Amino acid sequence: MLDLIRGNLRFFILFFVAALILRLIFIFYFPGVVTDSFVYGDIAKNWLQHGIYGLSGPDEISPTYIRLPGYPAFLAMIFAIFGMEHYRAVLIVQLFVDIGTCLLCSDIALRLFGSRSARVAFALAALCPFLANYSAAALTETLEVFFTVLALDLAMRAMQQSQLRWWAGCGLACGAAILLRPDGALLLIAVVVFAAGKAIFRQRSVQQSRLRLSFAPMLIVAVAITPLGPWTLRNWQTFHRFQPLAPRYANETGEFVPAGFNRWVKTWIVDYASVEEIYWAVPGSPIEAEKLPARAFDNPAQRSQTENTIATYNAELHVSPELDDQFATLAGERTREHPLRYYVGIPVLRIADMWLRPRTEMLPSDSRWWEFNDEPAWSAVAVSLGVINLLYVVCAGAGAIRFRQAHLIFLLLLFVAIRSGFLGSLENPEPRYTLEMYPVVIVLAAALLGGKKELA
């Protein structure tokens, strides 16, 4: 990679500057310091100042496990150096982490497709508005994407060079991704399945130690889960609970989770607009029943039952166990009558929405961008970003088809398939959840645009 940069120094400097400017525009004009940012920041501040991994309360700091320690540790480091709650410094550091992601995308493309595709990959990553947008958000995404692409890059290096140190490095990168977000475990699953598959189906003509390759999955898992040990032990000692990851619904011990409401939402929700308007409204804000899509009802009687249940919620702005049972009854009825829709149709639509939405959730654009009720400038931004996203995805798909014989591409596609399948099971289809897969999109699009045959 260093030789490629030295040989194309002007090119890399040009796009480095372009990446820098694009990300600075987002940081200074559209900084994303949101509610979740302050949750992470509060944990980091309490950890740094009081030695307690917890959230501030009216009278005291309460220990918590609703967020994994990776991002709070990162924030605590930035706060210790630049000052408490200095989120602008956080975003500036993330800017350079994101440019590191651009270089890693280029390195993967170099390994798979050659120098021309590597240059294209760096340009596509540097100019990607979606990566740039989230580098300006005090959230886990930028670091998660970086460690994801680092793990994939090290896995490919390990496959090509047959050295266990690269598998160990891959395990460390997977471990870092898991410490940031619990769904980082999907990356570990993809890498382990790929390594195990290569060990089982390795051709004899490949000059690689079968024993060493067979040992790789165990090494990756051991290295990846080791950092979770102290966290799991802390949770057991503090809460007497085996909690190696954060809870799916970020709930504290004993906190009621409206499982019936969540299941009812999963019977119809497919788009991000409904996440903002319905899912995030509960609890605390009224549900506007008229914003429910037609697919939320199967017949007039069910519509009436649903509207009555929502009216009960709106009177209290709280989901009690009794009200949750009513939502569960609705969900059960809809699931029994249309199981294929619940288990296949709706999840597929959720996945499609996450992949194809314009990704304006961190911008002032209206989430119902297709209705064009927004200011003309922001409607134009939404449409433009939608077209850009579609071009990235289409080029990536074409690249995957054209170079499908490159055996290491299977690792990239396996990761995308596993993560996309998981995302289809969520109640909140947010486009940001596909961002961890965008390096794969960039690499495969670069393969197509680079126009070179695969080298691996």
C-alpha positions in Angstrom: 0.0 0.0 0.0 2.8 2.4 0.8 4.4 1.7 -2.6 1.0 2.6 -4.2 0.8 5.8 -2.3 4.4 6.8 -3.1 3.9 6.1 -6.8 0.6 8.1 -6.9 1.4 10.7 -4.3 -0.4 13.6 -6.1 -3.5 11.5 -6.5 -3.7 10.5 -2.8 -2.9 14.0 -1.6 -5.7 15.5 -3.8 -8.3 13.1 -2.5 -7.0 13.3 1.0 -7.6 17.1 0.9 -11.0 16.5 -0.7 -11.9 14.0 2.1 -10.7 16.5 4.7 -12.8 19.4 3.3 -15.9 17.2 2.9 -15.8 16.0 6.5 -15.0 19.5 7.9 -18.1 20.8 6.1 -20.2 18.2 7.9 -18.5 18.9 11.2 -18.9 22.6 11.2 -22.3 22.9 9.5 -24.1 19.6 10.5 -22.5 18.3 13.7 -24.4 15.3 15.0 -24.3 15.6 18.8 -27.6 13.9 19.6 -29.3 12.3 22.6 -27.3 9.1 22.3 -24.1 11.2 22.2 -24.9 12.6 25.6 -25.7 9.2 27.0 -22.2 8.0 25.9 -20.7 11.3 27.1 -22.3 11.1 30.5 -20.9 7.6 31.0 -17.5 8.7 29.9 -17.5 11.7 32.2 -18.6 9.7 35.2 -16.0 7.0 34.5 -13.3 9.6 34.1 -14.2 11.8 37.1 -15.6 9.3 39.6 -14.4 5.9 38.4 -18.0 4.8 38.0 -19.2 3.4 34.7 -22.7 4.8 35.1 -25.3 7.4 34.4 -26.0 10.6 36.4 -29.1 10.7 38.4 -30.8 13.3 40.6 -28.9 12.3 43.7 -26.2 9.9 42.6 -24.4 8.1 39.8 -26.0 4.7 39.0 -23.8 2.0 37.4 -25.1 0.8 34.1 -24.5 -1.8 31.4 -26.9 -0.4 28.7 -23.9 0.7 26.5 -20.8 -1.3 25.8 -17.5 0.4 27.0 -15.8 0.9 23.7 -17.2 4.3 22.7 -17.3 5.7 26.3 -13.6 4.8 26.6 -12.9 6.6 23.4 -14.8 9.7 24.6 -13.1 9.5 28.0 -9.7 9.6 26.3 -10.7 12.7 24.2 -12.2 14.4 27.2 -9.1 13.8 29.2 -6.9 15.4 26.6 -9.1 18.2 25.2 -11.4 19.0 28.0 -14.7 17.6 29.4 -17.5 17.2 26.9 -15.4 18.7 24.1 -17.4 17.0 21.3 -15.8 19.1 18.6 -12.5 17.4 19.4 -14.3 14.0 19.2 -15.5 14.8 15.7 -12.1 16.0 14.5 -10.4 12.8 15.7 -13.2 10.8 14.0 -12.5 12.6 10.8 -9.0 11.2 10.7 -10.2 7.7 11.7 -12.6 7.9 8.8 -9.8 8.8 6.4 -8.0 5.7 7.8 -11.1 3.8 6.7 -10.6 5.2 3.2 -7.0 3.9 3.1 -8.2 0.4 4.3 -10.8 0.3 1.6 -8.0 1.0 -0.9 -5.8 -1.7 0.6 -8.5 -4.3 0.2 -9.1 -3.3 -3.4 -5.4 -3.5 -4.0 -5.2 -7.0 -2.7 -8.2 -8.2 -4.7 -8.1 -6.2 -8.0 -4.9 -4.3 -8.4 -3.6 -0.7 -8.2 -6.1 1.0 -10.5 -9.1 -0.3 -8.5 -7.2 0.7 -5.3 -7.0 4.3 -6.4 -10.7 4.3 -7.4 -11.6 2.8 -4.0 -9.7 5.5 -2.2 -11.5 8.2 -4.3 -14.9 6.6 -3.7 -14.4 6.4 0.0 -12.9 9.9 0.3 -15.9 11.4 -1.5 -18.5 9.2 0.1 -21.0 11.6 1.7 -22.4 8.9 4.0 -19.1 8.0 5.6 -18.3 11.7 5.9 -21.7 12.5 7.4 -21.2 10.1 10.3 -17.7 11.2 11.0 -19.4 14.4 12.1 -21.7 12.5 14.5 -20.7 11.7 18.1 -21.9 8.1 17.7 -20.2 4.7 17.3 -20.5 4.4 13.5 -17.2 5.9 12.4 -15.1 3.7 14.8 -17.3 0.7 14.1 -16.8 1.0 10.3 -13.1 1.5 10.8 -12.6 -1.7 12.8 -14.9 -3.6 10.5 -12.9 -2.8 7.4 -9.7 -3.4 9.4 -10.8 -6.9 10.4 -11.7 -7.7 6.8 -8.4 -6.4 5.5 -6.4 -8.4 8.0 -8.5 -11.5 7.3 -7.6 -11.2 3.6 -3.9 -10.6 4.4 -4.0 -13.7 6.6 -5.5 -15.8 3.8 -2.9 -14.6 1.3 0.2 -14.8 3.6 -0.8 -17.7 5.8 0.5 -16.1 9.0 -1.4 -16.5 12.3 -0.4 -13.0 13.5 -2.8 -11.6 10.9 -5.6 -13.8 12.1 -4.8 -12.6 15.7 -5.0 -9.0 14.4 -8.3 -9.7 12.8 -9.6 -11.1 16.1 -8.5 -7.9 17.9 -10.3 -5.8 15.3 -13.4 -7.9 15.7 -13.1 -7.6 19.5 -12.9 -3.8 19.2 -16.0 -3.8 16.9 -17.9 -5.8 19.5 -16.9 -3.5 22.3 -18.4 -0.6 20.3 -21.7 -2.2 19.3 -23.1 -5.7 20.2 -23.9 -6.3 16.5 -20.1 -6.3 15.9 -20.5 -10.0 16.7 -21.9 -10.4 13.2 -18.5 -9.5 11.8 -16.9 -12.1 14.0 -19.4 -14.7 12.8 -18.7 -13.9 9.1 -14.9 -14.1 9.5 -15.0 -17.3 11.5 -17.4 -19.0 9.1 -15.2 -18.0 6.2 -12.0 -19.2 7.8 -13.6 -22.5 8.8 -15.0 -23.0 5.3 -11.6 -22.4 3.7 -10.0 -24.8 6.1 -12.6 -27.5 5.3 -12.8 -27.0 1.5 -9.2 -26.0 0.9 -7.9 -27.4 -2.4 -4.7 -29.4 -2.1 -3.1 -27.3 -4.8 -3.1 -24.3 -2.5 0.2 -24.2 -0.7 -1.1 -23.5 2.8 -0.9 -25.4 6.0 -4.2 -27.1 6.6 -3.4 -27.3 10.4 -2.6 -23.6 10.5 -5.8 -22.6 8.7 -7.8 -24.9 10.9 -6.4 -23.2 13.9 -7.4 -19.8 12.6 -11.1 -19.8 13.7 -10.3 -20.8 17.2 -7.6 -18.1 17.4 -9.9 -15.4 16.1 -12.7 -16.2 18.5 -10.3 -16.4 21.5 -8.7 -13.1 20.7 -12.0 -11.4 19.9 -13.9 -12.4 23.1 -11.0 -11.9 25.5 -11.6 -8.1 25.9 -15.2 -8.9 26.8 -13.9 -10.8 29.9 -13.4 -7.8 32.2 -16.7 -6.2 31.1 -18.6 -9.5 31.7 -16.9 -9.9 35.1 -17.8 -6.3 36.1 -21.4 -6.8 35.2 -21.6 -10.1 37.2 -20.0 -8.4 40.3 -22.1 -5.2 40.0 -25.5 -6.6 38.9 -25.1 -10.3 39.5 -26.0 -10.8 35.9 -24.3 -12.6 33.1 -24.2 -9.8 30.5 -21.3 -10.0 28.0 -23.0 -7.6 25.6 -25.4 -4.7 26.0 -29.1 -5.6 26.1 -30.9 -5.4 22.8 -33.3 -2.8 24.0 -30.8 -0.9 26.1 -32.9 -1.6 29.2 -31.7 -1.5 32.8 -32.2 -4.4 35.2 -35.8 -4.9 36.0 -36.9 -2.3 33.4 -40.1 -3.3 31.6 -39.6 -3.9 27.8 -42.9 -3.7 25.8 -42.3 -6.9 23.8 -45.9 -7.0 22.5 -45.6 -3.5 21.2 -42.3 -4.3 19.5 -43.7 -7.4 17.9 -46.7 -5.5 16.6 -44.4 -2.9 15.1 -42.5 -5.7 13.4 -45.6 -6.9 11.6 -45.8 -3.8 9.4 -42.8 -1.4 9.8 -40.4 -1.2 6.8 -39.3 2.4 6.6 -37.3 4.9 8.6 -40.1 7.5 8.5 -42.3 5.2 10.6 -39.4 4.7 13.0 -39.3 8.4 13.7 -43.0 8.9 13.8 -44.2 5.7 15.6 -41.5 3.6 17.1 -39.5 6.4 18.7 -42.6 8.1 19.9 -43.2 5.3 22.5 -43.2 6.0 25.4 -43.8 9.7 26.1 -45.3 11.0 22.9 -48.7 10.3 21.2 -49.0 8.0 18.3 -50.7 9.6 15.3 -52.8 6.6 14.0 -53.3 8.3 10.6 -49.6 8.0 10.0 -49.8 4.2 10.1 -49.5 2.7 6.6 -52.2 0.6 5.1 -50.2 -2.6 5.6 -50.6 -2.1 9.4 -54.2 -3.5 9.1 -55.6 -6.6 7.4 -59.3 -5.7 7.7 -61.6 -3.1 9.0 -62.1 -4.9 12.3 -58.4 -5.0 12.9 -58.1 -1.3 12.0 -60.7 -0.5 14.6 -59.0 -2.7 17.2 -55.6 -1.1 16.5 -57.0 2.5 16.7 -58.7 1.7 20.0 -55.4 0.3 21.4 -53.5 3.3 20.2 -56.1 5.6 21.8 -55.6 3.9 25.1 -51.9 4.4 24.8 -52.3 8.1 23.9 -54.4 8.7 27.0 -51.5 7.4 29.2 -48.4 7.9 26.9 -47.1 4.7 28.6 -47.2 1.0 27.7 -48.4 -0.9 30.7 -48.1 -4.7 30.8 -51.9 -4.9 30.2 -51.7 -2.6 27.2 -48.7 -4.5 25.9 -50.8 -7.6 26.0 -53.2 -5.9 23.6 -50.4 -5.1 21.2 -49.2 -8.7 21.5 -52.7 -10.0 20.6 -52.7 -7.8 17.5 -49.3 -9.0 16.6 -50.2 -12.7 17.1 -53.3 -12.4 15.0 -51.4 -10.8 12.1 -48.5 -13.3 12.3 -50.8 -16.3 12.3 -52.8 -15.1 9.3 -49.7 -14.1 7.3 -46.6 -15.9 8.5 -44.8 -15.5 5.2 -45.3 -11.8 5.3 -44.0 -11.5 8.9 -41.0 -13.8 8.5 -40.0 -13.0 4.9 -41.9 -10.2 3.1 -41.6 -7.4 5.7 -38.0 -8.2 6.7 -37.0 -8.1 3.0 -38.7 -4.7 2.6 -36.9 -3.4 5.8 -33.5 -4.5 4.3 -34.3 -2.8 1.0 -35.3 0.4 2.8 -32.1 0.5 4.8 -30.0 0.0 1.7 -31.8 2.4 -0.6 -32.9 5.3 1.5 -31.1 8.6 0.8 -29.4 8.5 4.2 -30.4 12.0 5.3 -31.3 11.1 8.8 -28.4 13.2 10.2 -29.4 16.2 8.0 -32.3 18.6 8.2 -34.1 16.9 5.3 -37.6 15.6 5.9 -37.7 11.9 6.5 -40.7 11.8 4.2 -38.5 13.1 1.4 -40.6 11.5 -1.4 -43.6 13.7 -0.6 -41.6 16.8 -1.4 -43.1 18.8 1.4 -39.7 20.1 2.5 -37.8 23.2 1.5 -36.8 22.8 -2.2 -33.1 22.8 -1.4 -33.4 20.0 1.1 -35.7 18.0 -1.2 -33.0 18.3 -3.8 -30.4 17.2 -1.3 -32.4 14.1 -0.4 -33.0 13.1 -4.0 -29.3 13.7 -4.9 -28.1 11.6 -2.0 -30.6 8.9 -2.9 -29.2 8.8 -6.5 -25.6 8.8 -5.2 -26.4 5.9 -2.8 -28.1 4.0 -5.6 -25.1 4.4 -7.9 -22.8 3.1 -5.2 -25.0 0.1 -4.6 -25.6 -0.7 -8.3 -21.9 -0.4 -9.1 -21.1 -2.7 -6.2 -23.6 -5.3 -7.3 -22.2 -5.2 -10.8 -18.7 -5.5 -9.5 -19.6 -8.5 -7.4 -21.1 -10.3 -10.4 -18.2 -9.4 -12.7 -15.5 -10.6 -10.3 -17.4 -13.4 -8.5 -14.6 -15.9 -9.2 -12.3 -14.0 -6.8 -12.5 -16.3 -3.8 -11.8 -13.6 -1.2 -14.9 -11.7 -2.4 -16.9 -14.4 -0.7 -15.8 -13.1 2.7 -17.2 -9.6 1.8 -20.4 -11.0 0.5 -20.8 -13.3 3.4 -20.5 -10.4 5.8 -23.1 -8.4 3.9 -25.5 -11.3 3.8 -25.2 -12.1 7.5 -25.5 -8.5 8.6 -28.4 -7.7 6.2 -30.3 -10.7 7.3 -29.9 -9.6 10.9 -31.0 -6.1 10.1 -34.2 -7.4 8.6 -35.2 -8.7 12.1 -35.1 -5.3 13.8 -38.1 -3.1 14.7 -36.2 0.0 13.8 -34.9 -0.1 10.2 -32.3 2.8 10.4 -30.1 3.4 7.3 -27.1 3.9 9.5 -27.1 0.2 10.4 -25.9 -0.6 6.8 -23.0 1.8 7.1 -20.7 -0.9 8.4 -21.1 -2.7 5.1 -20.3 0.4 3.0 -16.6 -0.4 2.7 -17.7 -3.6 0.9 -19.9 -1.5 -1.4 -16.9 0.8 -2.1 -14.5 -2.0 -2.8 -16.8 -3.8 -5.2 -17.8 -0.6 -7.0 -14.1 0.2 -7.4 -13.6 -3.3 -8.9 -16.1 -2.4 -11.6 -14.9 1.1 -12.2 -11.2 0.1 -12.0 -11.8 -2.3 -14.9 -9.2 -4.8 -13.8 -9.4 -8.5 -13.5 -9.1 -10.0 -10.0 -5.7 -10.9 -8.5 -7.0 -13.0 -5.7 
